[in-house]
Amino acid sequence: MSDDQKKQLEQQLWNIANTLRGKMNADEFRDYILGFIFYKYLSEKMNIYANNILKPDGIVFTSIKENTENGQEYIEAIKEEAVVKLGYFLKPNELFSQIAKRGNSDVEGVSNFILEDLQKILTNIQLSTMGTESEEDFDNLFEDMDLNSTKLGKSPEARNEIIAKVLLHLDKIDFKLENTEIDVLGDAYEYLIGQFASGAGKKAGEFYTPQEVSKVLAKLVTTGKTKLKSVYDPTCGSGSLLLRVAKEVESVANFYGQELNRTTYNLARMNMILHDIHYRKFDIKQEDTLEHPQHIDERFEAIVANPPFSADWTANPLFTSDDRFSQYGRLAPKSKADYAFVQHMIHHLAENGTMAIVLPHGVLYRGNAELSIRQYLIEDRNYLDAVISLPANLFYGTAIPTCILIFKKCRENPDSILFIDASDDYDKAVKQNILRDKDIEKIISTFQNRTEIKKYSRNISLKEISENQFNLNFPRYIDKFKRNANIDLSYISDFLSQINNQSIEIEKQIDVFCNELNIPTPIGNNMELLSLFREGVMQKIFNKSICFKKQNGDKFQNWKKTYLGDIFSYHSTNSFSREKLNYENGNVKNIHYGDIHTKFHSHFNIEKENVPFVNPIINLDKISEEKYCKVGDIIIADASEDYADIGKCIEIINIDNQKVIAGLHTILARPDKTQVELGFLGFLMKSDTVKYQIMRFAQGTKVLGISSKRISEIEVELPSNEEQKKIVSFLTAIDNKINFNNSHIEAIEEYRKSLII
């Protein structure tokens, strides 16, 4: 399956979740949609397994008559083998496809009410494991799928209808489980978990570590390894981090995890099974890791964790005799369990193992008990191998800066600790910062080779750390202070003079337009007031309370009422995620909807914007010429979390003969150039009239969306082309005045700095 097909599957699954969840929050509907996908997976796995057994007899599983003696014999024989091999059993009439079919049947006299039977089937899956090795792995696995919840619908019929719809949509998707070479469904499941996490805000930290951070942790603990006997995550959430480790090596013999939250614990077990991890190979427990550890006698070759930052714990004095904590002489503070997790993990680390844990920066320098623990780990045990400072705002629900601590019991470089400051290496997204592939590669390469890079990494001797009283705060070891370069005073003075001359010319233009419109000319350089003046002028122009005239003084013809659908033609856009973009090299640039929201100017000039490339390895041959952006095109962001930004757009004024495509969550609208002048739509689309209609047409709960169909229904008024030119010239002149003022302020600041130096 190609990347495009994989992306299509992910998008199909997300669309089902997003479209059918009704008024439920994404994190509430998560348990249902992920549960149903899991049920479909179990059904397809069961069907494939049973058909392979029945193949010599020329029978298919779904054709077995359960009410016959012969049918019962087949079912009992298959059940006996399936429970051993798969860990569970489903009857032919319990398969997902059969229930989906019944729930959407319109045959007269045949009931399509499936709620009760569906609930029984989910229970039967669990019952089929009773008394077997897999019992614990399937115990209460579907308990969060309350099919009688009024959140799904007020009446049983309404609930039945929505569930039947979900099953029908899922039934149409081929999970391609016969192909054992690929793990498409597992990756799609991970994608969905990530999507739900991004919509859950702070709650997301309970069950999901951002993919990029997971990748870093996984690569760190697998350095130098091709196989692992075991991997452990004491706060495993949905199990994503454990599964990420498995991607970095050829094989992992056993997976271990512990999770406090019951719902997330269920999600982790589903995630393991769905990634085809055999039930005998994983051991996920549900309990408080610090208070009630479930794997106390085990030692693991790789340990990874993203525990809750600075969480409360009991710090019970009895723990001073617990083998995990006793040797340190101090317990982690009640209000900050960070080092308690470190101590717990070190207890479980094998002699040849590596552990990596994400923690807040406070663990590097806080004093008292934490200082004592830190000193013991470095001075007495010499377990700390490396410290990595990460960018702020990487995690859902918190913007605090974090770090990764890497520990080994048998270190190859026992005389120093590697410090890597990666805090400045990231890309800004709409909600949070993300690590790019090149950032991850730089971290891992530096760690593996223990490379020293100016202002980025240093091997710090244990002596130097001791001299700093075991304070690991990065500024003590890596100098990142940026000193101003020598500034050319003559150049700055000339530049200020140029800005001033250009500003005088622009003010003359504005004065002419203001006199024609009989409005006062804006005097002065107050940025806030100039922006307010611009807003007021736009308001009055588009509600026609002020109007331009022809050169001979006559009025222009009346504005023509029309719809955007009569102006625009639409062209499909791509769905490349940030992972497939970079700022260094490529042949085609990509306009991402997040950049429309956060950094691009409404009149888009590619010479003045920082636009990412599509990664060169991606094949773009199928993108036809008409799908590349042209001068005059309007690129609309069709998704937003608030009404203020929904439908925000840019008009392409200059593309400098470069190849540019519109990306994820955008609409590419190409105007009829006989109807509109270049630059006019960029202002019209920001007018109150258009913005109001976009807000009315937007749909969604957590995330708002608007379609090209709705955009087409927006009613606008167009002045004549000649009047459009005047409007564009006037509003552009005001924008230029604002921009020149900005440049003037920046140049003066540079001049001031040069005098201080």
C-alpha positions in Angstrom: 0.0 0.0 0.0 1.4 3.4 -1.0 1.8 6.4 1.3 -1.2 8.0 -0.5 -3.4 5.0 0.1 -2.3 4.9 3.7 -3.1 8.6 4.1 -6.5 8.0 2.4 -7.3 5.2 4.9 -6.3 7.5 7.8 -8.5 10.3 6.5 -11.4 8.0 5.8 -11.3 6.8 9.4 -11.0 10.3 10.8 -13.9 11.5 8.6 -16.1 8.8 10.0 -15.3 9.8 13.5 -15.7 13.5 12.8 -18.9 13.3 10.8 -20.8 10.9 12.9 -19.9 12.0 16.4 -22.8 14.5 16.6 -22.6 16.8 19.5 -20.2 14.6 21.5 -16.7 15.9 22.3 -13.9 14.2 20.3 -12.4 12.6 23.4 -15.8 11.2 24.3 -16.5 9.7 20.9 -12.9 8.3 20.8 -13.8 5.3 22.9 -16.6 4.3 20.5 -14.9 4.8 17.1 -11.6 3.2 18.3 -13.6 0.4 19.9 -15.6 -0.3 16.7 -12.5 -0.3 14.6 -11.0 -2.8 17.1 -14.1 -5.0 16.8 -13.9 -4.9 13.0 -10.2 -5.9 13.3 -11.0 -8.9 15.6 -13.7 -10.0 13.2 -11.6 -9.8 10.1 -8.7 -11.6 11.8 -11.1 -14.3 13.0 -12.6 -14.7 9.6 -9.2 -15.0 7.9 -8.0 -17.5 10.5 -11.2 -19.7 10.3 -11.2 -19.7 6.5 -7.6 -20.9 6.4 -8.6 -23.8 8.7 -11.6 -24.6 6.6 -9.9 -24.3 3.2 -9.1 -28.0 2.8 -12.9 -28.7 3.3 -13.9 -26.1 0.7 -16.0 -24.2 3.3 -16.0 -20.6 4.3 -16.6 -19.5 7.9 -19.7 -17.4 7.2 -21.5 -20.2 5.5 -21.5 -22.5 8.5 -25.0 -23.2 9.8 -24.6 -22.8 13.6 -27.9 -24.6 14.3 -26.8 -27.9 12.7 -24.8 -30.6 14.4 -22.1 -30.5 11.7 -22.0 -26.7 12.0 -21.6 -26.9 15.8 -18.7 -29.4 15.4 -16.9 -27.0 13.1 -17.4 -24.0 15.4 -16.2 -25.9 18.5 -13.1 -27.1 16.6 -12.3 -23.6 15.3 -12.9 -22.0 18.7 -10.5 -24.4 20.4 -7.7 -23.4 18.0 -8.6 -19.7 17.7 -8.5 -19.2 21.5 -5.0 -20.6 21.6 -3.7 -18.8 18.5 -5.7 -15.5 18.5 -6.6 -15.4 22.1 -10.4 -15.0 21.5 -13.3 -16.4 19.4 -16.2 -15.0 17.4 -19.1 -17.0 15.8 -19.9 -16.4 12.2 -23.1 -14.5 13.0 -21.1 -12.3 15.5 -18.7 -11.0 12.8 -18.6 -7.2 12.2 -19.8 -7.5 8.6 -22.8 -9.5 9.6 -23.9 -7.0 12.3 -23.2 -4.0 10.0 -25.4 -5.6 7.4 -28.3 -6.3 9.8 -28.1 -2.8 11.3 -28.6 -1.2 7.9 -31.1 -3.7 6.5 -34.3 -2.3 4.9 -36.0 -5.7 4.3 -39.6 -5.5 5.3 -40.4 -7.6 8.4 -36.7 -7.9 9.4 -35.6 -5.8 12.4 -32.5 -3.7 12.0 -32.2 -3.1 15.8 -28.8 -4.4 16.7 -27.9 -2.7 20.0 -28.7 -5.7 22.3 -27.0 -8.2 20.1 -24.0 -6.0 19.6 -23.6 -5.6 23.4 -23.8 -9.4 23.8 -21.1 -9.9 21.1 -18.7 -7.5 22.8 -19.3 -9.4 26.1 -18.9 -12.8 24.3 -15.5 -11.8 23.0 -14.4 -11.4 26.6 -16.2 -14.6 27.7 -14.5 -16.6 25.0 -11.2 -16.0 26.8 -12.3 -17.0 30.3 -9.9 -19.5 31.8 -7.3 -19.1 29.1 -3.9 -17.4 28.9 -5.4 -14.4 27.2 -8.2 -13.8 29.8 -6.4 -10.8 31.4 -5.6 -9.2 28.1 -9.3 -9.1 27.0 -10.8 -8.5 30.5 -13.4 -5.7 30.3 -11.8 -4.5 27.1 -15.0 -2.9 25.8 -16.3 -1.5 29.1 -16.0 2.1 27.9 -18.4 1.5 25.0 -21.7 2.2 26.7 -24.1 1.5 23.9 -27.0 2.8 26.1 -25.5 6.2 26.7 -27.8 9.1 25.9 -24.8 10.9 24.4 -25.2 8.7 21.4 -28.9 9.5 21.1 -31.9 10.2 23.3 -33.8 7.0 22.4 -32.7 3.5 21.7 -33.7 3.9 18.1 -31.6 7.0 17.7 -28.6 5.3 19.3 -29.2 2.3 17.0 -29.2 4.5 14.0 -26.0 6.3 14.7 -24.1 3.0 15.6 -25.5 1.3 12.5 -24.2 4.2 10.4 -20.7 4.0 12.0 -20.6 0.2 11.3 -21.8 0.7 7.7 -19.0 3.3 7.0 -16.4 1.2 8.6 -17.6 -2.0 6.8 -16.8 -0.3 3.4 -13.2 0.1 4.3 -10.8 -2.8 3.4 -8.2 -3.1 6.2 -6.1 -5.4 4.0 -5.2 -7.7 6.9 -4.2 -10.5 4.5 -1.0 -8.5 3.7 1.2 -9.4 6.6 4.1 -7.2 5.3 2.4 -4.0 6.2 0.9 -2.5 9.3 -1.4 0.0 7.7 -4.3 -0.4 10.1 -2.0 -0.1 13.1 -0.5 3.1 11.7 -4.0 4.4 11.0 -5.1 3.6 14.5 -2.1 5.5 15.8 -3.1 8.4 13.5 -6.6 8.4 15.0 -5.3 8.4 18.6 -3.1 11.4 17.7 -6.0 13.2 16.1 -8.1 12.7 19.2 -5.2 13.8 21.3 -4.9 17.1 19.4 -8.5 17.8 20.0 -8.4 16.9 23.7 -6.0 19.6 24.8 -4.7 19.1 28.3 -6.4 15.7 28.6 -4.3 14.4 25.8 -1.3 14.2 28.0 -3.0 11.3 29.8 -2.8 9.0 26.9 -0.5 10.2 24.1 3.1 11.3 23.6 3.5 13.4 20.4 4.9 11.2 17.6 8.1 13.2 17.1 9.0 12.9 20.8 8.2 9.2 20.8 10.5 8.8 17.8 13.4 10.5 19.7 12.9 8.4 22.9 12.7 5.2 20.8 15.8 5.9 18.8 17.7 6.8 22.0 17.0 3.5 23.8 17.6 1.3 20.7 21.0 2.9 19.8 23.4 0.0 19.0 20.6 -2.6 19.2 18.9 -4.6 16.5 16.8 -6.8 18.8 15.4 -6.3 22.3 14.5 -8.9 24.9 12.1 -6.4 26.6 10.8 -2.9 26.6 8.9 -1.2 29.4 6.9 1.9 29.9 5.7 2.6 33.5 3.2 5.2 32.4 2.3 3.7 29.1 -0.9 5.6 28.2 -2.2 4.2 24.9 0.9 2.2 24.3 2.1 4.3 21.5 5.6 4.8 22.9 6.1 1.0 23.4 5.0 0.4 19.8 7.3 3.2 18.5 10.3 1.4 20.1 9.4 -1.7 18.1 9.6 0.2 14.9 13.3 1.0 15.6 14.5 -2.6 15.8 14.0 -5.9 14.0 12.2 -7.5 16.9 11.1 -7.1 20.5 10.5 -10.3 22.5 8.2 -8.8 25.1 6.3 -5.6 25.9 5.5 -4.4 29.4 3.5 -1.4 30.6 1.5 0.0 33.5 -1.2 2.6 33.3 -3.3 4.2 36.0 -6.3 5.4 33.9 -8.7 2.5 33.2 -9.9 3.9 29.9 -6.4 4.5 28.6 -5.3 1.0 29.9 -8.1 -0.5 27.7 -6.9 1.6 24.8 -3.3 0.4 25.3 -4.3 -3.3 25.2 -6.4 -2.7 22.0 -3.5 -0.9 20.5 -1.2 -3.9 21.2 -3.5 -6.4 19.7 -4.3 -4.3 16.7 -0.6 -3.9 16.0 -0.5 -7.7 15.8 1.4 -8.1 19.0 0.5 -11.6 20.2 -1.2 -11.7 23.6 1.6 -13.8 25.0 4.1 -11.1 24.1 2.6 -8.1 26.0 1.9 -7.6 29.7 0.0 -4.4 30.4 -1.2 -3.8 33.9 -3.6 -1.2 35.4 -2.5 0.3 38.7 -0.7 3.3 40.2 3.0 2.6 39.1 4.6 4.3 42.1 2.2 3.1 44.8 1.5 -0.4 43.4 4.2 -1.5 40.9 3.1 -4.6 39.0 6.4 -5.8 37.5 8.6 -5.4 40.6 10.8 -8.4 39.9 11.4 -7.7 36.2 14.4 -6.1 34.7 14.1 -4.5 31.2 16.6 -3.9 28.4 14.8 -0.7 27.2 12.7 1.7 29.3 10.9 4.7 28.0 8.5 7.1 29.7 6.6 10.4 29.5 5.2 10.5 33.0 2.8 13.2 34.2 5.0 16.3 34.9 5.5 17.1 38.6 2.6 15.0 39.7 1.6 14.5 43.3 2.3 11.2 45.0 2.1 10.0 48.6 5.8 9.9 49.4 4.8 7.5 52.1 7.7 7.1 54.7 7.3 3.3 54.3 8.9 3.8 50.8 12.2 4.5 52.5 12.6 0.7 52.9 11.3 0.0 49.3 14.2 -1.3 47.1 13.3 1.3 44.5 14.0 4.2 46.8 15.9 3.1 49.9 19.5 3.5 48.6 19.0 7.3 47.8 18.4 8.3 51.4 15.6 10.8 50.3 12.2 10.5 48.7 11.0 12.8 45.9 8.8 15.6 47.2 5.1 14.9 47.6 4.2 17.6 45.1 6.8 16.5 42.5 7.0 12.8 41.7 9.5 13.3 38.8 12.4 11.7 40.5 10.2 9.0 42.0 9.6 7.8 38.4 13.3 8.0 37.6 14.1 5.9 40.7 11.4 3.4 39.8 12.7 3.1 36.2 16.3 2.7 37.3 15.3 -0.1 39.7 13.8 -2.0 36.6 16.7 -1.2 34.3 18.8 -4.2 33.2 22.6 -4.0 33.5 22.9 -3.8 29.7 19.8 -1.5 29.3 19.1 2.1 28.4 16.3 4.2 29.7 15.0 7.6 28.5 12.5 9.7 30.3 10.9 13.1 29.5 10.6 15.5 32.4 10.2 19.3 33.0 13.3 21.4 33.2 13.0 21.8 37.0 14.5 18.3 37.5 17.8 19.8 36.3 18.2 22.4 39.1 15.7 22.0 41.9 17.3 21.6 45.3 16.7 19.7 48.6 15.6 16.1 48.1 15.8 16.3 44.4 19.4 17.6 44.6 20.3 14.7 46.8 18.8 12.2 44.4 20.5 13.9 41.4 23.9 13.9 43.2 23.6 10.2 44.1 22.7 9.2 40.5 25.7 11.1 39.2 28.4 10.9 41.9 27.7 7.6 43.5 26.2 5.5 40.7 27.4 7.4 37.6 24.2 6.3 35.7 23.3 9.6 33.9 24.6 9.3 30.4 23.1 12.4 28.6 20.7 15.3 29.0 18.7 16.7 26.1 16.9 20.1 26.2 13.8 20.1 24.0 11.8 23.0 22.6 8.9 24.4 24.6 5.3 23.8 23.7 5.9 20.3 22.2 3.3 18.6 24.4 -0.5 18.7 24.4 -1.9 20.9 27.1 1.3 22.4 28.4 3.9 24.9 27.0 6.6 24.3 29.6 10.1 23.4 28.3 11.1 19.8 28.8 14.2 17.7 28.7 15.1 14.0 28.2 17.3 12.2 30.7 19.1 9.1 29.5 20.4 6.6 32.0 22.6 3.5 31.6 24.0 1.3 34.4 27.1 0.3 32.2 28.2 3.5 30.4 30.6 3.4 27.5 31.7 7.0 28.4 31.8 7.1 32.2 33.9 10.3 32.5 31.4 12.7 31.1 27.8 13.5 30.6 26.6 14.6 27.1 24.5 17.8 27.1 22.5 18.5 23.9 20.6 21.8 23.7 17.9 21.3 20.9 15.6 23.9 22.4 15.8 26.2 19.3 15.4 23.5 16.7 11.7 23.1 15.8 8.9 24.2 13.5 5.9 26.3 14.6 2.5 24.7 14.0 -0.9 26.2 14.8 -1.3 24.8 18.3 2.2 23.7 19.2 5.8 23.4 18.1 6.9 20.2 16.3 10.3 18.6 15.8 11.2 18.2 12.2 12.9 15.1 10.8 16.2 17.0 10.6 15.9 18.1 14.2 15.4 14.5 15.3 18.3 13.2 13.1 20.6 15.9 14.6 19.7 14.9 18.2 20.2 11.2 17.6 23.4 11.6 15.5 24.9 13.9 18.2 24.0 11.4 20.9 25.3 8.3 19.1 28.6 10.0 18.2 28.8 12.2 21.3 29.7 15.0 18.9 30.5 18.5 20.2 28.8 21.3 18.3 29.2 25.0 19.2 26.1 26.3 21.1 24.5 22.9 20.7 26.3 20.1 22.5 29.2 19.4 24.9 30.6 16.5 26.8 30.7 17.8 30.4 33.2 16.2 32.8 31.9 14.9 36.1 34.4 17.3 37.8 32.7 20.3 36.1 29.3 19.1 37.2 30.5 18.6 40.7 31.9 22.1 40.7 28.4 23.3 39.8 27.0 21.5 42.8 25.2 19.0 40.5 23.0 21.8 39.0 22.4 20.6 35.4 20.8 23.8 34.2 21.9 24.2 30.5 23.2 27.8 30.6 25.9 26.7 33.0 27.3 24.3 30.3 26.3 25.5 26.8 26.7 29.2 26.0 23.8 30.3 23.7 24.0 34.0 24.3 23.7 35.8 21.0 26.0 38.8 20.7 25.0 41.5 18.2 27.3 41.7 15.2 28.9 45.1 14.4 26.4 47.2 12.7 27.2 49.6 9.8 25.9 53.0 11.0 26.2 54.5 7.5 24.0 51.7 6.0 21.4 52.1 8.7 21.3 55.9 8.2 20.9 55.6 4.5 18.2 53.0 4.9 16.3 55.3 7.3 16.5 58.1 4.7 15.2 55.8 2.0 12.3 54.7 4.2 11.5 58.3 5.0 11.5 59.4 1.3 9.3 56.4 0.3 7.0 57.1 3.2 6.6 60.8 2.1 5.5 59.5 -1.4 3.0 57.1 0.1 1.5 59.8 2.3 1.0 62.0 -0.8 -0.9 59.1 -2.5 -3.0 58.6 0.6 -3.7 62.3 0.8 -5.0 62.4 -2.8 -7.3 59.4 -2.2 -8.6 60.9 1.1 -9.4 64.2 -0.5 -11.3 62.5 -3.3 -13.3 60.5 -0.7 -13.8 63.6 1.4 -12.3 62.0 4.5 -9.5 63.2 6.8 -5.9 62.2 5.9 -4.2 60.1 8.7 -1.3 62.0 10.2 1.4 60.5 12.3 2.9 57.0 12.8 0.9 55.4 15.6 0.6 51.8 14.4 -2.5 51.0 16.4 -4.4 54.0 15.1 -3.3 53.5 11.5 -4.6 49.9 11.6 -7.9 51.2 13.0 -8.0 53.8 10.3 -7.5 51.1 7.6 -10.2 48.9 9.2 -12.6 51.9 9.2 -11.8 52.8 5.5 -12.5 49.2 4.4 -15.8 49.2 6.4 -17.0 52.4 4.7 -15.8 51.4 1.2 -17.6 48.0 1.3 -20.8 49.3 2.8 -20.6 52.1 0.1 -20.8 55.0 2.5 -17.8 56.5 0.8 -17.3 56.1 -3.0 -14.6 56.9 -5.6 -15.5 58.8 -8.7 -14.4 58.7 -12.3 -11.7 61.1 -13.5 -14.4 63.4 -14.9 -16.1 63.5 -11.5 -19.0 61.2 -12.5 -20.1 58.4 -10.3 -19.1 54.8 -11.2 -21.9 52.4 -12.1 -23.7 50.7 -9.3 -22.0 47.7 -7.8 -23.2 44.3 -9.2 -24.6 41.7 -6.9 -23.3 38.2 -7.5 -22.1 35.1 -5.7 -18.6 33.9 -5.2 -19.6 30.7 -7.0 -20.0 32.8 -10.2 -16.5 34.3 -9.7 -14.5 31.2 -8.6 -13.6 27.9 -10.1 -12.1 25.4 -7.7 -9.1 23.1 -8.0 -8.2 20.2 -5.7 -5.5 20.6 -3.1 -3.1 18.1 -1.4 -3.1 16.8 2.2 0.6 16.8 3.0 1.3 17.0 6.8 4.1 19.0 8.3 6.3 15.9 8.3 6.4 16.0 4.5 7.6 19.6 4.4 10.9 21.3 5.0 12.5 24.7 4.6 15.8 23.7 3.1 15.3 22.2 -0.3 12.8 21.1 -2.9 11.3 22.1 -6.2 7.7 22.7 -5.1 6.5 24.9 -2.2 3.4 24.2 -0.2 1.0 26.6 1.4 -0.2 25.0 4.7 -3.4 26.2 6.3 -1.6 26.8 9.6 0.6 29.4 7.9 -2.4 31.2 6.5 -3.7 31.4 10.1 -0.5 32.5 11.7 2.1 34.2 9.4 1.2 34.9 5.8 0.0 38.3 4.7 -3.4 38.6 3.1 -1.8 39.7 -0.1 0.8 36.9 -0.6 4.1 37.9 -2.2 6.4 34.8 -2.2 9.5 37.0 -2.1 8.4 38.3 1.3 7.1 35.0 2.8 8.9 31.9 4.2 7.2 29.0 2.5 8.2 25.4 3.1 9.1 22.9 0.3 7.5 19.6 -0.3 10.1 17.0 0.5 12.0 16.1 -2.7 11.4 12.4 -2.3 7.6 12.8 -2.7 6.4 12.1 -6.2 4.4 15.0 -7.5 4.0 13.9 -11.1 0.2 13.4 -10.7 -0.4 17.0 -9.9 -1.7 18.6 -13.0 -0.7 22.2 -14.1 -4.1 23.6 -13.1 -3.6 22.5 -9.5 -0.5 24.7 -9.1 -1.2 28.2 -7.7 -1.4 31.2 -10.1 -1.2 34.9 -9.6 -4.7 36.1 -8.5 -5.7 32.7 -6.8 -7.4 32.8 -3.5 -6.2 30.2 -1.0 -8.8 29.7 1.8 -8.1 27.9 5.1 -11.2 25.7 5.5 -10.7 24.7 9.1 -10.2 26.6 12.4 -10.8 26.3 16.1 -12.7 29.7 16.3 -15.0 31.8 14.2 -12.5 34.7 14.0 -10.2 32.7 11.7 -12.5 30.3 9.8 -12.3 31.1 6.1 -9.1 33.2 6.5 -7.5 33.5 3.1 -4.6 34.9 1.1 -4.6 36.3 -2.5 -1.5 35.4 -4.5 0.0 38.7 -5.8 3.4 37.5 -6.8 4.7 33.9 -7.2 8.0 34.7 -8.9 7.6 31.9 -11.5 8.0 29.4 -8.6 5.9 26.2 -8.3 3.5 26.4 -5.4 0.6 24.1 -4.4 -2.1 24.6 -1.8 -2.0 22.1 1.1 -3.9 20.5 3.9 -7.2 22.1 4.9 -7.2 24.6 2.1 -9.5 25.5 -0.8 -7.9 26.7 -4.1 -10.3 29.2 -5.6 -9.4 30.7 -9.0 -11.3 33.9 -10.0 -12.5 34.9 -13.4 -10.0 37.7 -14.1 -12.5 39.6 -16.3 -14.6 40.2 -13.2 -12.0 41.2 -10.7 -8.7 43.2 -10.6 -5.6 41.8 -9.0 -5.6 42.6 -5.3 -9.3 43.3 -4.9 -10.4 39.9 -3.7 -7.8 39.9 -0.9 -9.6 43.0 0.5 -13.1 41.9 -0.3 -12.7 38.5 1.5 -11.7 40.4 4.6 -14.8 42.6 4.5 -17.4 42.4 7.3 -20.1 41.2 4.8 -18.0 38.2 3.6 -16.7 37.3 7.1 -20.2 37.4 8.5 -21.5 34.9 5.9 -18.5 32.6 6.4 -19.3 32.5 10.1 -22.9 31.6 9.4 -22.0 28.8 7.0 -19.2 27.3 9.2 -20.0 24.0 10.8 -18.4 21.9 13.6 -18.0 21.7 17.3 -14.4 21.5 18.4 -13.1 22.3 14.9 -15.0 24.5 12.5 -15.0 23.8 8.8 -16.4 25.4 5.6 -16.7 23.8 2.2 -16.2 25.2 -1.3 -20.0 24.7 -1.8 -20.7 27.0 1.0 -18.1 29.5 -0.2 -19.9 29.6 -3.5 -23.1 30.6 -1.8 -21.6 33.8 -0.3 -23.2 36.8 -1.9 -21.0 39.8 -2.7 -21.2 43.1 -4.6 -18.6 44.0 -7.2 -17.8 47.5 -8.3 -16.6 48.1 -11.9 -13.0 47.1 -12.7 -11.9 50.7 -12.8 -13.3 51.4 -9.3 -11.7 48.2 -8.1 -8.3 49.5 -9.2 -8.8 52.7 -7.2 -9.9 50.7 -4.1 -6.9 48.4 -4.4 -4.5 51.4 -4.9 -5.8 53.2 -1.8 -5.9 50.3 0.6 -2.5 49.1 -0.6 -1.1 52.6 0.0 -2.4 52.4 3.6 -0.8 48.9 4.0 2.4 50.3 2.7 2.4 53.1 5.2 1.9 50.7 8.0 4.7 48.4 6.7 7.1 51.3 6.2 6.4 52.4 9.8 7.3 48.9 10.9 10.6 49.0 8.9 11.3 52.5 10.3 10.9 51.3 13.9 13.1 48.3 13.3 15.9 50.3 11.6 15.9 52.9 14.5 16.2 50.0 17.0 19.2 48.6 15.0 20.8 52.1 15.0 20.2 52.4 18.8 21.9 49.0 19.4 24.9 50.1 17.3 25.4 53.2 19.4 25.4 51.1 22.6 28.0 48.7 21.2 
